């Protein structure tokens, strides 16, 4: 990985939703959304992750979402394509496609449901590493995958050519310092938890792969820029504006509340795929209040 690439994989990286209309991928809405994200200052884009409903995308849909994102971004910001699976063979296939399509990096989740050992995790990521030539971001999310990659395993993986960093959704802030001590500043550390992203960077993190930035890209980019420049007074002001969204957008399973918010803001339909369902009236009220608090929706 070049130093230029490492510098680009920082800041506010939006974990993009995938818009649907009448049950199908709404590519026109997605392209407009990608363009808006870039105009609003997002530092990078992450299609086909959990927020993009990747578990219910067909392989052809998954690949098309990645291709459309890369094409629309046009090199203006880096694209980290979601390429994870609990099948190593499938993760390799999705990562190879992302590289061929022109992605700057891939995001590979720890295999869910299988519950691999630390040696199994190492072997899984080494297989993806050996199959591609672009940076790999490890996605460590124990609440969804039921496995937690240890710092020691991460350090072993960082010795491989393409392992570049981590999206950390453990919500354990001390991990940032532990990982920084084990791997050094060259290991890219991106938070996967919006509400703790400010504290994550204070411990030495480099940014956030954000759900909230789907809805508030400018505010999230400003927050990241403030923390990375050391202006924590400004960052706290932005955090206070964003906190109700950081909580409310997770009142029900992600991305149902996010898609409701984006429909309210006129970007796309709130359609989600089963087993996700539209949000309740109670959650709608929570999200509306959060949007108003952030100054994104008129009173």
Secondary structure, DSSP 8 states (H G I E B T S, - for coil): --HHHHHHS-EEEEE----EETTEE-HHHHHHHHHHHHHTT-SEEE-SSTTTTGGGS-HHHHHHHHHHHHHHHTTSSEEEEE---SSHHHHHHHHHHHHHHT-SEEEEE---SS---HHHHHHHHHHHHHH-SSEEEEEE-HHHHS----HHHHHHHHTSSSEEEEEE-S--THHHHHHHHHH-TTSEEEES-GGGHHHHHHTT--EEEESGGGT-HHHHHHHHHHHHTT-HHHHHHHHHHHHHHHHHTTSSSTTHHHHHHHHHTTSS-----TT-----HHHHHHHHHHHHHTTSS--
